[in-house]
Amino acid sequence: MALAALGSLGLLVIGSIPTVIGVAEAIDAQKKQNAQAKERIKFHLTVKLSPGPDLPLQEGTVVLKDGKVYLDHPAHPVSGYKFNGFYFGYPGPENHQGMVSMASDDPPALHWIYVDKDTGELRHGSRGATAGHVIGPWNWSEDEEFVVLENSPYFFAVEEDDGAWSLYHDQSKKLVEKLAPRKVAVILLHRELQLGVSSRMVGGKEK
Ligand SMILES: *[C@@H]1O[C@H](CO)[C@@H](O)[C@H](O)[C@H]1NC(C)=O
């Protein structure tokens, strides 16, 4: 009787090993799925910007227009397509995380957001348009509130001749000199997550 019990216990132990591995695999798959779900959460982008010295910060919304990326700001409204995007792997040998946004509804178009390598301006376009330019890696800040490009959360809003603010990103830091005497503001792009779901709740990390 005791022997039989031991026998069945031994069987139980052996039998449980594949189960344990199965659970670990399931957790791993779940983590991957969570990470992917986090990348796929759609968001709008907002920017707090003071339109001039001694003027209070006002919130603008990032919009896409004619291949460029603008700030629709109370001080200078721009009517474009409101950025509505998410992260997506850019097909290429580097396997970078890209960022896409809807750019029109009719016909529906999904565009890559990229930086023109010559001018530093943020642009949007088809994959063909991105060739040779900076397509990523895009990411989010540690607190997940802001967009990060090439490990930097800092972007520039630059006042165009018509007064509209357009967005730039340049790691070389020479851009500001190049853009002078235009007005240049250092900005952060805030992710306004949609669906009322915080990415923190989707992620594996508790905060
Ligand atoms: C993206 O950012 C997060 C948070 O800052 C970091 O943990 C992660 O390693 C980054 N991913 C890449 C591919 O750089």
The ligand as a Gaussian input file, in Angstrom:
#p B3LYP/6-31G(d) Opt

LIG

0 1
 C       11.915000      51.166000     -24.737000
 O       11.799000      51.941000     -23.563000
 C       11.608000      51.195000     -22.394000
 C       11.319000      52.139000     -21.236000
 O       12.193000      53.232000     -21.225000
 C       12.848000      50.311000     -22.152000
 O       12.642000      49.518000     -21.023000
 C       13.081000      49.438000     -23.389000
 O       14.282000      48.715000     -23.250000
 C       13.144000      50.272000     -24.649000
 N       13.196000      49.399000     -25.816000
 C       14.138000      49.531000     -26.737000
 C       14.053000      48.563000     -27.860000
 O       15.005000      50.387000     -26.687000

